[in-house]
Amino acid sequence: MMDWSWRIEGKRRIWCGSWSDGERWPRAFSRLQGATVKTVMLFGRLPEIDLELSNGLHLLSMSTVEGDPEWGLIKRQDGDIISVGIVAGRLNFRQDLAD
């Protein structure tokens, strides 16, 4: 999950981002379909996320507003929810167990 801002990078250029003309999004999003996450990396003093995909593209968060970077990873399994995001500039892990 990425709220604001983000971009999709290829080897030598930015394919599109949250500030791009919406007409560019369908082509870039179609390139994401079927790709799997190869590597998850954090970068920056206030951690942003870089998802390296199996097709060589990267999906990066890069918040430009006050507060914390606006991304999160969520795993749902057997009714349980495990998530990680940023709170007060630090990684915050949360686990909500099914009743």
Stockholm file with secondary structure:
# STOCKHOLM 1.0

chainA/1-99         MMDWSWRIEGKRRIWCGSWSDGERWPRAFSRLQGATVKTVMLFGRLPEIDLELSNGLHLLSMSTVEGDPEWGLIKRQDGDIISVGIVAGRLNFRQDLAD
#=GR chainA/1-99 SS CBCSCEEEECSSSEEEETTSCGGGHHHHHHHHTTCCEEEEEEETTTTEEEEEETTSCEEEECCCSSSSCCBEEEEEETTEEEEEEEETTEEEEEEECCC
#=GC SS_cons        CBCSCEEEECSSSEEEETTSCGGGHHHHHHHHTTCCEEEEEEETTTTEEEEEETTSCEEEECCCSSSSCCBEEEEEETTEEEEEEEETTEEEEEEECCC
//
